[in-house]
């Protein structure tokens, strides 16, 4: 009993001690982190000596980079706000002096849409404009615009960015109210585009389903806008908020709201001397020419095409235009100068499905952006000989490319 009692007391004392003693305090000291919280690991973009072309791949959420000298794709970079859904990078504008690209994000509707490129015309999601650094495409800022941004341009002096809205949904939702059916131009101050807290754009009601834009040079004081849904070219004074928008019919029999367009002006490109604007009409399948000084269309200068024309490129002397067409897929050089009615045409067949845009680089060739089937087959960029239109090279890019801008070597 004595031993038993002693062992019991010893065991109790041991247990009591183990319960009362605290765990040892372990203190860990770390050195201060000297790096960036969110390091930029984007690779630097090295622009080739001959310059580069920037292509938006709207269904891949990427930007492809093209070597202008060889026509090869040398880089591809993701863009957008959401890593899961399709942001739809549509058109793009470059500010070489400011070291920035501006890309319009137009969230697509993948089914049930009508009209040319209507998949980016019936969305209910607000679009965005992102400002990207030219040296690595990191995001410098963003600003919200309205649904279905179409074209995006920047003035030659870099003072304003202008975005159209190809908003077919607005048209369909307002069949009895033409003012409500008209979409807007968003006028953006480039210096006010920041990572957060960007100043809101100024929105100007313009016309139904506005798309292609050209700006007067150098300050972009005036915008000329191709209005698909209204068969007009809108002329907008961007310096006067109270100025009336002029809407000039592209032909003698424009559609009357709410009828479907007879002409369907979709793209507008200004001549090198700023005197003439070529307007591509996808429904009437013709290119018409607008005289800037008189603000009239010259009915004697119109060129019917066998397919629907899209974004043309002027020759450097303004004596001709390169016209890409769809259905059938062709590229044509059409003379437009006095005494010049020559036409050089080439069917692109399976080489270029849905040519969308032509861009001329005098040193390296004529670049043609081919959309592909917009969903599963990658698009292409062809480099053609400007005189013969023969293919010099081709590059596969992402899904549904529909923009091309040039950037000179050494730009930052």
C-alpha positions as CSV (number, residue, x, y, z in Angstrom):
1,X,0.0,0.0,0.0
2,X,2.9,2.4,0.8
3,X,4.6,1.7,-2.5
4,X,1.4,1.9,-4.4
5,X,0.5,5.2,-2.8
6,X,4.0,6.6,-3.6
7,X,3.8,5.6,-7.3
8,X,0.4,7.1,-7.5
9,X,1.5,10.4,-6.1
10,X,4.6,10.5,-8.4
11,X,2.5,9.8,-11.4
12,X,0.0,12.5,-10.5
13,X,2.8,15.0,-9.9
14,X,4.3,14.2,-13.3
15,X,1.0,14.7,-15.0
16,X,0.3,17.9,-13.2
17,X,3.7,19.3,-14.2
18,X,3.2,18.4,-17.8
19,X,-0.1,20.2,-17.9
20,X,1.1,23.4,-16.2
21,X,4.3,24.1,-18.2
22,X,3.7,26.3,-21.3
23,X,4.9,25.4,-24.8
24,X,8.2,27.0,-25.7
25,X,7.9,30.2,-27.7
26,X,9.5,30.0,-31.1
27,X,10.3,33.3,-32.7
28,X,11.2,33.6,-36.4
29,X,12.7,36.7,-37.9
30,X,12.7,37.3,-41.7
31,X,14.6,39.9,-43.7
32,X,12.5,42.6,-45.4
33,X,11.4,41.7,-49.0
34,X,13.2,43.9,-51.3
35,X,11.4,43.0,-54.6
36,X,8.2,44.2,-56.2
37,X,5.0,42.8,-54.8
38,X,3.7,42.1,-58.3
39,X,6.8,41.7,-60.5
40,X,6.4,42.3,-64.2
41,X,7.7,39.1,-65.9
42,X,6.5,40.0,-69.4
43,X,9.2,39.6,-72.0
44,X,10.4,42.8,-73.6
45,X,9.3,43.3,-77.2
46,X,12.2,43.9,-79.6
47,X,10.9,45.6,-82.7
48,X,12.6,44.3,-85.8
49,X,14.7,46.7,-87.9
50,X,12.1,46.9,-90.6
51,X,9.3,47.6,-88.1
52,X,6.4,45.4,-86.9
53,X,2.7,45.0,-87.5
54,X,0.3,44.6,-84.6
55,X,-2.7,42.3,-85.2
56,X,-5.6,41.7,-82.8
57,X,-6.8,38.1,-82.6
58,X,-10.3,38.8,-81.2
59,X,-11.3,35.2,-80.5
60,X,-7.9,34.2,-79.1
61,X,-7.6,37.2,-76.7
62,X,-4.1,37.7,-78.1
63,X,-2.1,40.2,-80.0
64,X,0.2,38.8,-82.8
65,X,3.3,40.7,-83.8
66,X,4.5,40.5,-87.5
67,X,7.9,41.3,-88.8
68,X,7.3,43.7,-91.7
69,X,10.4,42.8,-93.5
70,X,9.8,39.0,-93.6
71,X,6.1,38.8,-93.0
72,X,6.6,36.3,-90.2
73,X,4.9,36.2,-86.8
74,X,7.6,36.7,-84.2
75,X,5.5,37.1,-81.1
76,X,2.1,36.5,-79.5
77,X,0.9,38.1,-76.3
78,X,-2.3,37.6,-74.2
79,X,-4.5,40.7,-73.7
80,X,-7.8,41.4,-72.0
81,X,-9.3,41.8,-68.5
82,X,-10.6,38.3,-67.8
83,X,-8.4,35.2,-68.1
84,X,-11.4,32.9,-68.5
85,X,-14.0,34.5,-70.9
86,X,-13.4,36.1,-74.3
87,X,-12.7,39.8,-74.1
88,X,-12.7,40.2,-77.9
89,X,-9.7,42.5,-78.6
90,X,-11.1,44.2,-81.7
91,X,-9.4,47.1,-83.3
92,X,-6.1,48.8,-82.1
93,X,-4.4,52.2,-82.4
94,X,-0.8,53.0,-81.8
95,X,0.8,56.1,-80.2
96,X,4.5,55.7,-81.0
97,X,5.5,59.0,-79.4
98,X,3.7,58.0,-76.2
99,X,4.9,54.4,-76.2
100,X,1.4,53.0,-76.0
101,X,-1.1,50.8,-77.8
102,X,-4.9,51.3,-77.3
103,X,-7.0,48.2,-77.9
104,X,-10.8,48.1,-77.8
105,X,-12.3,45.1,-76.0
106,X,-15.6,44.2,-77.6
107,X,-17.2,41.2,-75.8
108,X,-18.8,39.0,-78.5
109,X,-22.1,37.2,-78.8
110,X,-21.3,33.9,-80.3
111,X,-24.6,32.9,-81.8
112,X,-27.8,34.4,-83.2
113,X,-26.3,37.6,-84.7
114,X,-26.8,38.9,-88.2
115,X,-25.0,41.4,-90.4
116,X,-21.2,41.7,-91.1
117,X,-19.3,40.9,-87.9
118,X,-22.5,41.1,-85.9
119,X,-21.0,38.7,-83.4
120,X,-19.5,41.9,-81.8
121,X,-22.6,43.9,-82.5
122,X,-25.2,42.4,-80.2
123,X,-23.5,42.2,-76.8
124,X,-25.0,43.6,-73.6
125,X,-21.6,43.9,-71.9
126,X,-19.9,47.2,-71.6
127,X,-16.7,47.4,-73.7
128,X,-13.4,48.7,-72.5
129,X,-10.4,50.4,-73.9
130,X,-7.1,49.3,-72.5
131,X,-3.8,51.3,-72.8
132,X,-0.9,48.9,-73.2
133,X,2.8,49.7,-73.0
134,X,4.5,49.4,-76.4
135,X,7.6,47.7,-75.0
136,X,5.9,44.7,-73.4
137,X,2.1,45.2,-73.6
138,X,1.7,45.5,-69.8
139,X,-1.5,47.3,-68.9
140,X,-1.0,51.0,-68.2
141,X,-4.7,51.8,-67.7
142,X,-8.2,51.2,-68.9
143,X,-11.5,53.0,-69.3
144,X,-15.0,51.7,-69.8
145,X,-17.0,52.5,-72.9
146,X,-20.4,51.4,-74.2
147,X,-21.2,47.9,-75.5
148,X,-19.9,46.8,-78.9
149,X,-17.0,49.1,-79.5
150,X,-16.1,49.0,-83.2
151,X,-13.2,51.1,-84.6
152,X,-10.6,52.8,-82.5
153,X,-8.3,55.6,-83.7
154,X,-5.9,58.1,-82.2
155,X,-5.2,61.6,-83.5
156,X,-1.9,62.1,-85.2
157,X,-0.7,64.4,-82.4
158,X,-1.8,61.9,-79.7
159,X,-4.3,64.3,-78.1
160,X,-7.4,62.2,-78.4
161,X,-8.5,58.6,-78.8
162,X,-11.9,58.0,-80.5
163,X,-14.0,54.9,-80.4
164,X,-17.1,54.0,-82.3
165,X,-19.8,51.6,-81.2
166,X,-21.2,49.1,-83.7
167,X,-24.2,48.6,-81.5
168,X,-26.8,46.6,-83.5
169,X,-28.6,45.6,-80.3
170,X,-29.4,49.3,-79.7
171,X,-30.9,49.4,-83.2
172,X,-33.0,46.3,-82.7
173,X,-34.2,47.4,-79.2
174,X,-35.5,50.8,-80.5
175,X,-37.4,50.1,-83.8
176,X,-39.6,53.2,-83.4
177,X,-37.1,55.7,-82.0
178,X,-34.2,56.7,-84.3
179,X,-32.5,58.9,-81.7
180,X,-32.5,56.0,-79.1
181,X,-31.2,53.6,-81.8
182,X,-28.1,55.7,-82.6
183,X,-24.8,54.7,-81.1
184,X,-22.1,57.0,-79.8
185,X,-18.5,58.0,-80.3
186,X,-16.4,57.9,-77.1
187,X,-13.8,60.6,-77.0
188,X,-11.0,59.7,-74.6
189,X,-8.2,61.8,-73.1
190,X,-5.1,59.5,-73.4
191,X,-3.5,61.1,-70.3
192,X,-6.6,60.3,-68.3
193,X,-6.5,56.6,-68.9
194,X,-5.1,55.1,-65.7
195,X,-5.0,51.7,-63.9
196,X,-8.0,52.9,-61.8
197,X,-10.0,56.0,-61.6
198,X,-9.8,56.9,-65.3
199,X,-11.9,59.9,-66.4
200,X,-15.0,58.9,-68.2
201,X,-15.0,59.5,-71.9
202,X,-17.2,62.1,-73.6
203,X,-20.0,60.3,-75.5
204,X,-21.5,61.9,-78.6
205,X,-24.6,60.4,-80.2
206,X,-23.7,59.9,-83.8
207,X,-25.7,57.3,-85.9
208,X,-26.9,53.8,-86.0
209,X,-24.3,51.0,-85.9
210,X,-21.3,53.4,-86.3
211,X,-18.1,51.6,-87.3
212,X,-15.1,52.9,-89.3
213,X,-13.6,56.2,-88.3
214,X,-11.0,58.6,-89.8
215,X,-9.8,61.8,-88.1
216,X,-8.6,65.0,-89.6
217,X,-4.9,65.6,-89.2
218,X,-3.0,66.5,-87.1
219,X,-5.2,67.2,-84.1
220,X,-8.2,65.0,-84.9
221,X,-10.6,67.9,-84.5
222,X,-13.1,66.3,-86.9
223,X,-14.2,62.7,-87.1
224,X,-15.7,61.0,-90.2
225,X,-17.7,57.9,-89.3
226,X,-19.1,55.2,-91.5
227,X,-22.6,54.4,-90.3
228,X,-23.7,51.0,-91.4
229,X,-27.3,51.2,-90.1
230,X,-28.1,54.5,-91.5
231,X,-26.4,54.6,-94.9
232,X,-24.6,57.8,-94.1
233,X,-21.1,59.2,-93.4
234,X,-21.3,61.2,-90.2
235,X,-19.2,64.3,-89.8
236,X,-18.5,65.2,-86.2
237,X,-16.8,68.3,-84.8
238,X,-15.0,67.0,-81.7
239,X,-13.9,70.5,-80.5
240,X,-17.5,71.7,-79.9
241,X,-19.8,69.7,-77.7
242,X,-22.8,71.6,-79.0
243,X,-22.1,71.2,-82.7
244,X,-24.7,69.4,-84.8
245,X,-23.7,66.1,-86.3
246,X,-23.8,66.1,-90.1
247,X,-25.1,62.9,-91.7
248,X,-24.4,62.7,-95.4
249,X,-26.1,59.9,-97.4
250,X,-23.5,57.8,-99.2
251,X,-25.8,57.3,-102.2
252,X,-29.0,58.5,-103.8
253,X,-31.3,56.0,-102.1
254,X,-30.4,55.6,-98.5
255,X,-32.5,53.3,-96.3
256,X,-35.2,54.8,-94.2
257,X,-35.3,53.8,-90.6
258,X,-36.1,51.1,-89.5
259,X,-35.4,49.4,-92.9
260,X,-32.2,47.4,-93.4
261,X,-29.4,49.4,-95.0
262,X,-29.2,49.6,-98.8
263,X,-25.5,50.4,-98.8
264,X,-24.1,49.5,-95.4
265,X,-21.1,51.8,-95.1
266,X,-18.7,49.9,-92.8
267,X,-15.1,51.2,-93.3
268,X,-13.6,54.6,-94.0
269,X,-10.0,55.4,-95.0
270,X,-8.6,58.8,-95.8
271,X,-6.3,59.5,-98.8
272,X,-2.7,60.6,-98.1
273,X,-3.6,64.3,-99.0
274,X,-6.6,64.3,-96.8
275,X,-8.9,65.4,-99.6
276,X,-10.8,62.2,-100.1
277,X,-12.3,59.4,-98.0
278,X,-12.9,56.0,-99.4
279,X,-16.1,54.5,-97.9
280,X,-16.6,50.7,-98.2
281,X,-20.3,49.7,-98.5
282,X,-20.7,46.0,-97.7
283,X,-24.4,45.7,-98.7
284,X,-24.2,47.4,-102.0
285,X,-20.7,46.0,-102.7
286,X,-19.1,49.2,-103.8
287,X,-16.5,51.7,-102.7
288,X,-17.7,55.3,-102.8
289,X,-15.6,58.5,-102.5
290,X,-16.3,61.5,-100.2
291,X,-14.8,64.9,-101.0
292,X,-13.7,66.4,-97.7
293,X,-13.8,70.1,-98.9
294,X,-17.3,70.0,-100.3
295,X,-18.6,67.3,-97.9
296,X,-20.3,65.5,-100.8
297,X,-20.0,62.1,-102.4
298,X,-18.9,62.1,-106.0
299,X,-21.4,59.8,-107.8
300,X,-19.1,59.7,-110.8
301,X,-16.4,58.0,-108.7
302,X,-17.9,54.8,-107.4
303,X,-16.5,51.3,-107.9
304,X,-18.8,48.3,-107.8
305,X,-17.0,45.2,-106.5
306,X,-17.8,41.6,-107.0
307,X,-17.6,41.0,-103.3
308,X,-18.3,43.0,-100.1
309,X,-15.4,45.5,-99.7
310,X,-13.8,46.1,-96.3
311,X,-10.9,48.3,-95.1
312,X,-9.0,49.6,-98.2
313,X,-5.4,51.0,-98.4
314,X,-4.5,54.0,-100.5
315,X,-1.4,54.0,-102.8
316,X,1.1,56.6,-101.6
317,X,0.3,59.1,-104.4
318,X,-3.5,58.7,-103.9
319,X,-4.0,57.4,-107.4
320,X,-5.4,54.0,-106.4
321,X,-6.8,51.9,-103.6
322,X,-6.3,48.3,-102.6
323,X,-9.7,46.8,-101.9
324,X,-10.1,43.5,-100.0
325,X,-13.5,41.8,-100.6
326,X,-15.4,38.9,-99.1
327,X,-17.6,36.4,-101.0
328,X,-15.7,36.0,-103.2
329,X,-12.4,36.5,-101.4
330,X,-10.3,38.8,-103.6
331,X,-7.8,41.7,-103.5
332,X,-7.9,44.4,-106.2
333,X,-5.9,47.5,-107.0
334,X,-8.3,50.0,-108.5
335,X,-7.2,53.3,-110.1
336,X,-9.0,56.3,-108.9
337,X,-6.9,59.2,-110.1
338,X,-7.6,61.4,-113.2
339,X,-7.2,59.2,-116.3
340,X,-6.4,56.1,-114.2
341,X,-9.1,53.5,-114.4
342,X,-6.8,50.5,-114.3
343,X,-7.8,47.4,-112.3
344,X,-5.5,44.6,-111.1
345,X,-7.4,41.9,-109.3
346,X,-6.6,38.5,-107.8
347,X,-8.8,35.8,-106.3
348,X,-7.4,34.7,-103.0
349,X,-9.4,31.4,-102.9
350,X,-8.3,29.1,-100.1
351,X,-5.2,31.2,-99.5
352,X,-7.0,33.9,-97.6
353,X,-10.4,33.2,-96.1
354,X,-12.4,36.5,-95.5
355,X,-9.9,39.2,-96.3
356,X,-10.8,42.1,-93.9
357,X,-8.2,44.8,-94.2
358,X,-5.3,45.9,-96.4
359,X,-2.3,47.9,-95.1
360,X,0.5,49.2,-97.4
361,X,4.1,49.4,-96.2
362,X,6.0,50.9,-99.1
363,X,9.3,49.2,-98.1
364,X,8.0,45.7,-97.5
365,X,4.7,45.1,-99.2
366,X,0.9,45.0,-99.0
367,X,-0.3,43.3,-95.9
368,X,-3.8,41.6,-95.9
369,X,-5.5,40.4,-92.8
370,X,-7.6,37.2,-93.3
371,X,-10.2,36.5,-90.7
372,X,-10.4,32.7,-91.2
373,X,-13.7,31.1,-90.1
374,X,-13.8,33.3,-87.0
375,X,-14.3,30.3,-84.6
376,X,-11.9,27.4,-85.1
377,X,-9.5,28.0,-88.0
378,X,-6.7,30.5,-87.3
379,X,-6.5,33.6,-89.4
380,X,-3.6,34.7,-91.6
381,X,-1.6,37.8,-92.6
382,X,-0.5,37.7,-96.2
383,X,2.3,39.9,-97.5
384,X,1.7,40.7,-101.2
385,X,3.7,42.4,-103.9
386,X,2.0,45.8,-104.3
387,X,2.2,45.8,-108.1
388,X,1.3,42.2,-109.0
389,X,-0.5,41.2,-105.8
390,X,1.4,38.0,-105.8
391,X,2.1,36.4,-102.3
392,X,5.5,37.1,-100.9
393,X,4.9,35.4,-97.5
394,X,2.2,34.4,-95.1
395,X,1.9,34.0,-91.4
396,X,-0.7,32.2,-89.3
397,X,-2.1,34.2,-86.4
398,X,-4.9,33.7,-83.9
399,X,-8.6,33.3,-84.2
400,X,-10.6,36.0,-86.0
401,X,-7.9,38.7,-86.6
402,X,-9.4,42.0,-87.8
403,X,-6.9,44.8,-87.3
404,X,-3.3,45.7,-88.3
405,X,-1.3,48.7,-87.4
406,X,2.4,49.4,-88.1
407,X,5.0,50.4,-85.6
408,X,8.3,51.8,-86.7
409,X,11.6,50.3,-85.4
410,X,12.9,52.2,-82.4
411,X,9.4,53.2,-81.1
412,X,9.0,53.0,-77.4
